[in-house]
């Protein structure tokens, strides 16, 4: 999969070069490119924002640099173009799986008071929000979407590690333990130490359902 991120602050995306996503890019399983929108500004000072028509606080990203950056990244509109915005539909695990169907994603990061509405109307396929709160820009939401979707690209993470994850399995993941068997007086549940895989699976399912019922009952299918 190819993911192109359009931003005024490309230096914010260095974490995408680390850990699992970094290894996936180095192995060729994933292609993430970060594009500086300012490089496409046609004015002398590479200015990408201006005062909003009608007045109001803050600045608005101007259409020319953003539109030119999108056209350069996806000239034939073959990619799914996404604007990260608090006005968008809430990002979910289901949406992440849906985005896997596209070979190329273009993630547009707004900043300041947002972008000129004409960019959304002319270029954007959908708007996505990562939650009901406002951030200083779309860079962190873009990283969230990128990280979540990329984990499910074939070969990025072993399939066995993805099976019982929270939300992917329909509920919350069961508790995990590792060595030592006792830490500060707290032991690992005995069922995990006895080697009976059937009982381990039963315990994990029960714990997953218990946690989901306590914390996210809305995720339990059939519950009203």
C-alpha positions as a Markdown table, in Angstrom:
| # | Residue | x | y | z |
|---|---|---|---|---|
| 1 | Unk | 0.0 | 0.0 | 0.0 |
| 2 | Unk | 1.1 | 3.6 | -0.7 |
| 3 | Unk | 0.2 | 6.4 | 1.7 |
| 4 | Unk | 0.9 | 10.0 | 0.8 |
| 5 | Unk | 0.6 | 12.6 | 3.5 |
| 6 | Unk | 0.2 | 16.3 | 2.6 |
| 7 | Unk | 1.2 | 18.7 | 5.4 |
| 8 | Unk | 2.8 | 22.0 | 6.2 |
| 9 | Unk | 4.9 | 20.4 | 8.9 |
| 10 | Unk | 6.6 | 17.3 | 7.5 |
| 11 | Unk | 9.1 | 17.1 | 10.3 |
| 12 | Unk | 6.3 | 15.9 | 12.6 |
| 13 | Unk | 6.1 | 12.6 | 10.9 |
| 14 | Unk | 9.5 | 11.1 | 11.9 |
| 15 | Unk | 7.8 | 8.5 | 14.2 |
| 16 | Unk | 6.5 | 6.8 | 11.1 |
| 17 | Unk | 10.1 | 5.8 | 10.3 |
| 18 | Unk | 10.4 | 3.8 | 13.6 |
| 19 | Unk | 9.4 | 0.4 | 14.9 |
| 20 | Unk | 6.9 | -1.8 | 12.9 |
| 21 | Unk | 6.1 | 0.9 | 10.3 |
| 22 | Unk | 9.7 | 1.7 | 9.7 |
| 23 | Unk | 10.6 | -2.0 | 9.2 |
| 24 | Unk | 7.6 | -2.4 | 6.8 |
| 25 | Unk | 8.8 | 0.5 | 4.7 |
| 26 | Unk | 12.4 | -0.8 | 4.6 |
| 27 | Unk | 11.2 | -4.2 | 3.5 |
| 28 | Unk | 9.0 | -2.7 | 0.7 |
| 29 | Unk | 5.7 | -3.8 | 2.2 |
| 30 | Unk | 4.6 | -0.2 | 2.7 |
| 31 | Unk | 5.3 | 3.1 | 1.0 |
| 32 | Unk | 4.7 | 6.2 | 3.1 |
| 33 | Unk | 5.7 | 9.6 | 1.6 |
| 34 | Unk | 5.3 | 12.9 | 3.4 |
| 35 | Unk | 4.9 | 16.0 | 1.1 |
| 36 | Unk | 5.4 | 19.6 | 2.1 |
| 37 | Unk | 2.5 | 21.6 | 0.8 |
| 38 | Unk | 4.6 | 24.7 | 1.0 |
| 39 | Unk | 6.8 | 23.3 | -1.9 |
| 40 | Unk | 3.8 | 23.9 | -4.2 |
| 41 | Unk | 3.1 | 27.5 | -3.3 |
| 42 | Unk | 3.4 | 29.8 | -6.3 |
| 43 | Unk | 3.9 | 33.1 | -4.4 |
| 44 | Unk | 7.2 | 34.6 | -3.6 |
| 45 | Unk | 7.2 | 33.9 | 0.2 |
| 46 | Unk | 5.7 | 30.4 | -0.1 |
| 47 | Unk | 2.7 | 31.6 | 1.9 |
| 48 | Unk | 0.0 | 29.0 | 2.4 |
| 49 | Unk | -2.5 | 30.8 | 4.6 |
| 50 | Unk | -4.6 | 34.0 | 4.6 |
| 51 | Unk | -7.3 | 35.8 | 6.6 |
| 52 | Unk | -10.8 | 34.3 | 6.2 |
| 53 | Unk | -13.4 | 36.1 | 4.2 |
| 54 | Unk | -16.1 | 37.4 | 6.4 |
| 55 | Unk | -13.7 | 38.0 | 9.3 |
| 56 | Unk | -13.0 | 35.8 | 12.3 |
| 57 | Unk | -10.1 | 34.6 | 14.3 |
| 58 | Unk | -7.2 | 32.7 | 12.9 |
| 59 | Unk | -6.0 | 32.0 | 9.4 |
| 60 | Unk | -7.2 | 29.6 | 6.7 |
| 61 | Unk | -5.0 | 27.5 | 4.4 |
| 62 | Unk | -5.2 | 28.9 | 0.8 |
| 63 | Unk | -6.5 | 26.7 | -2.0 |
| 64 | Unk | -3.7 | 27.0 | -4.6 |
| 65 | Unk | -0.8 | 25.2 | -2.8 |
| 66 | Unk | -3.1 | 22.5 | -1.4 |
| 67 | Unk | -4.8 | 21.8 | -4.7 |
| 68 | Unk | -1.4 | 21.7 | -6.6 |
| 69 | Unk | 0.0 | 19.3 | -4.0 |
| 70 | Unk | -3.0 | 17.0 | -4.4 |
| 71 | Unk | -2.8 | 17.1 | -8.2 |
| 72 | Unk | 0.9 | 16.2 | -8.0 |
| 73 | Unk | 0.4 | 13.4 | -5.6 |
| 74 | Unk | -2.5 | 11.9 | -7.4 |
| 75 | Unk | -2.8 | 13.3 | -10.9 |
| 76 | Unk | -5.4 | 10.9 | -12.2 |
| 77 | Unk | -7.4 | 10.7 | -9.0 |
| 78 | Unk | -6.8 | 7.0 | -8.5 |
| 79 | Unk | -6.2 | 7.3 | -4.7 |
| 80 | Unk | -8.7 | 7.7 | -1.9 |
| 81 | Unk | -8.3 | 11.3 | -0.8 |
| 82 | Unk | -9.0 | 12.0 | 2.8 |
| 83 | Unk | -9.1 | 15.2 | 4.7 |
| 84 | Unk | -8.5 | 14.9 | 8.5 |
| 85 | Unk | -11.1 | 17.1 | 10.1 |
| 86 | Unk | -13.1 | 17.3 | 13.3 |
| 87 | Unk | -16.1 | 17.6 | 11.1 |
| 88 | Unk | -15.5 | 14.2 | 9.5 |
| 89 | Unk | -17.0 | 10.8 | 10.3 |
| 90 | Unk | -15.4 | 9.2 | 13.3 |
| 91 | Unk | -12.6 | 6.8 | 12.5 |
| 92 | Unk | -13.2 | 3.2 | 13.5 |
| 93 | Unk | -11.7 | -0.2 | 13.1 |
| 94 | Unk | -14.3 | -0.9 | 10.4 |
| 95 | Unk | -13.2 | 2.2 | 8.5 |
| 96 | Unk | -9.6 | 1.0 | 8.7 |
| 97 | Unk | -10.5 | -2.3 | 7.1 |
| 98 | Unk | -12.5 | -0.4 | 4.5 |
| 99 | Unk | -9.4 | 1.7 | 3.6 |
| 100 | Unk | -7.4 | -1.4 | 3.1 |
| 101 | Unk | -9.2 | -1.9 | -0.2 |
| 102 | Unk | -7.4 | 1.1 | -1.7 |
| 103 | Unk | -3.9 | 0.8 | -3.1 |
| 104 | Unk | -3.2 | 4.4 | -2.5 |
| 105 | Unk | -4.4 | 6.8 | 0.2 |
| 106 | Unk | -3.8 | 10.5 | 0.2 |
| 107 | Unk | -4.1 | 12.1 | 3.7 |
| 108 | Unk | -4.5 | 15.9 | 3.8 |
| 109 | Unk | -3.6 | 17.6 | 7.0 |
| 110 | Unk | -5.3 | 20.9 | 7.7 |
| 111 | Unk | -3.9 | 23.5 | 10.1 |
| 112 | Unk | -4.8 | 26.8 | 11.6 |
| 113 | Unk | -8.6 | 27.3 | 11.2 |
| 114 | Unk | -8.7 | 24.7 | 8.4 |
| 115 | Unk | -8.6 | 24.7 | 4.6 |
| 116 | Unk | -10.6 | 26.6 | 2.0 |
| 117 | Unk | -13.9 | 24.8 | 1.5 |
| 118 | Unk | -13.4 | 24.7 | -2.3 |
| 119 | Unk | -10.5 | 22.2 | -1.8 |
| 120 | Unk | -12.9 | 19.8 | -0.1 |
| 121 | Unk | -15.5 | 20.2 | -2.8 |
| 122 | Unk | -13.0 | 19.8 | -5.7 |
| 123 | Unk | -10.6 | 17.2 | -4.4 |
| 124 | Unk | -11.6 | 15.4 | -1.3 |
| 125 | Unk | -13.4 | 12.0 | -1.2 |
| 126 | Unk | -14.2 | 11.9 | 2.5 |
| 127 | Unk | -13.4 | 13.6 | 5.8 |
| 128 | Unk | -12.3 | 11.6 | 8.8 |
| 129 | Unk | -12.2 | 12.6 | 12.5 |
| 130 | Unk | -10.4 | 10.6 | 15.2 |
| 131 | Unk | -12.6 | 11.8 | 18.0 |
| 132 | Unk | -14.8 | 14.5 | 19.4 |
| 133 | Unk | -12.1 | 17.0 | 20.2 |
| 134 | Unk | -10.1 | 19.6 | 18.4 |
| 135 | Unk | -6.3 | 19.5 | 17.8 |
| 136 | Unk | -3.9 | 22.1 | 16.4 |
| 137 | Unk | -3.8 | 20.4 | 13.0 |
| 138 | Unk | -4.4 | 17.2 | 11.1 |
| 139 | Unk | -0.9 | 15.8 | 11.5 |
| 140 | Unk | -1.6 | 13.6 | 14.6 |
| 141 | Unk | -4.9 | 12.3 | 13.2 |
| 142 | Unk | -3.0 | 11.4 | 9.9 |
| 143 | Unk | -0.5 | 9.4 | 11.9 |
| 144 | Unk | -3.3 | 7.6 | 13.8 |
| 145 | Unk | -5.0 | 6.6 | 10.5 |
| 146 | Unk | -1.7 | 5.7 | 8.9 |
| 147 | Unk | -0.6 | 3.5 | 11.8 |
| 148 | Unk | -4.0 | 1.8 | 12.2 |
| 149 | Unk | -4.4 | 1.0 | 8.5 |
| 150 | Unk | -0.8 | 0.0 | 7.9 |
| 151 | Unk | -0.8 | -2.6 | 10.6 |
| 152 | Unk | -3.3 | -4.7 | 8.5 |
| 153 | Unk | -1.3 | -4.5 | 5.2 |
| 154 | Unk | -0.2 | -8.0 | 4.4 |
| 155 | Unk | 3.2 | -8.9 | 5.9 |
| 156 | Unk | 3.5 | -5.8 | 8.2 |
| 157 | Unk | 2.4 | -7.8 | 11.3 |
| 158 | Unk | 2.0 | -11.6 | 11.6 |
| 159 | Unk | -1.6 | -12.6 | 11.2 |
| 160 | Unk | -1.7 | -14.4 | 14.5 |
| 161 | Unk | -1.0 | -11.1 | 16.3 |
| 162 | Unk | -4.0 | -9.5 | 14.8 |
| 163 | Unk | -6.7 | -12.0 | 15.6 |
| 164 | Unk | -7.7 | -11.2 | 19.2 |
| 165 | Unk | -7.0 | -7.5 | 19.2 |
| 166 | Unk | -9.5 | -5.0 | 20.7 |
| 167 | Unk | -12.2 | -4.0 | 18.3 |
| 168 | Unk | -10.8 | -6.2 | 15.5 |
| 169 | Unk | -12.3 | -9.2 | 17.3 |
| 170 | Unk | -15.6 | -7.4 | 18.1 |
| 171 | Unk | -14.8 | -6.7 | 21.7 |
| 172 | Unk | -11.9 | -5.7 | 24.0 |
| 173 | Unk | -8.8 | -7.8 | 24.2 |
| 174 | Unk | -8.2 | -10.0 | 27.2 |
| 175 | Unk | -5.4 | -9.2 | 29.8 |
| 176 | Unk | -1.8 | -10.2 | 28.8 |
| 177 | Unk | 1.0 | -11.4 | 31.1 |
| 178 | Unk | 4.6 | -12.4 | 30.8 |
| 179 | Unk | 7.5 | -13.3 | 33.1 |
| 180 | Unk | 8.0 | -13.2 | 36.1 |
| 181 | Unk | 5.1 | -15.3 | 37.3 |
| 182 | Unk | 4.8 | -13.2 | 40.4 |
| 183 | Unk | 5.4 | -9.4 | 40.4 |
| 184 | Unk | 5.2 | -7.3 | 43.6 |
| 185 | Unk | 3.0 | -10.0 | 45.1 |
| 186 | Unk | 0.6 | -10.2 | 42.1 |
| 187 | Unk | 0.7 | -13.7 | 40.4 |
| 188 | Unk | -0.2 | -14.6 | 36.9 |
| 189 | Unk | -3.5 | -16.4 | 36.7 |
| 190 | Unk | -2.9 | -20.1 | 37.2 |
| 191 | Unk | -4.8 | -21.1 | 34.1 |
| 192 | Unk | -2.1 | -19.5 | 31.9 |
| 193 | Unk | 0.6 | -21.6 | 33.5 |
| 194 | Unk | -0.9 | -25.1 | 33.3 |
| 195 | Unk | -0.4 | -25.7 | 29.6 |
| 196 | Unk | -4.1 | -26.5 | 28.9 |
| 197 | Unk | -4.7 | -24.5 | 25.7 |
| 198 | Unk | -8.4 | -25.2 | 25.7 |
| 199 | Unk | -8.8 | -23.7 | 29.2 |
| 200 | Unk | -6.6 | -20.8 | 28.3 |
| 201 | Unk | -8.8 | -20.1 | 25.3 |
| 202 | Unk | -11.9 | -20.3 | 27.5 |
| 203 | Unk | -10.4 | -18.0 | 30.1 |
| 204 | Unk | -9.4 | -15.4 | 27.4 |
| 205 | Unk | -12.8 | -15.4 | 25.9 |
| 206 | Unk | -14.4 | -15.0 | 29.3 |
| 207 | Unk | -12.1 | -12.1 | 30.2 |
| 208 | Unk | -12.6 | -10.4 | 26.9 |
| 209 | Unk | -16.4 | -10.5 | 27.3 |
| 210 | Unk | -16.1 | -9.4 | 30.9 |
| 211 | Unk | -14.0 | -6.3 | 30.0 |
| 212 | Unk | -16.2 | -5.5 | 27.1 |
| 213 | Unk | -19.4 | -5.7 | 29.2 |
| 214 | Unk | -17.9 | -3.5 | 31.9 |
| 215 | Unk | -16.2 | -0.9 | 29.7 |
| 216 | Unk | -17.8 | -1.0 | 26.2 |
| 217 | Unk | -21.2 | -2.8 | 26.4 |
| 218 | Unk | -22.1 | -1.1 | 23.1 |
| 219 | Unk | -19.6 | -3.5 | 21.3 |
| 220 | Unk | -21.4 | -6.7 | 22.4 |
| 221 | Unk | -23.5 | -7.9 | 19.5 |
| 222 | Unk | -27.1 | -8.5 | 20.2 |
| 223 | Unk | -27.1 | -6.4 | 23.4 |
| 224 | Unk | -29.6 | -3.6 | 23.6 |
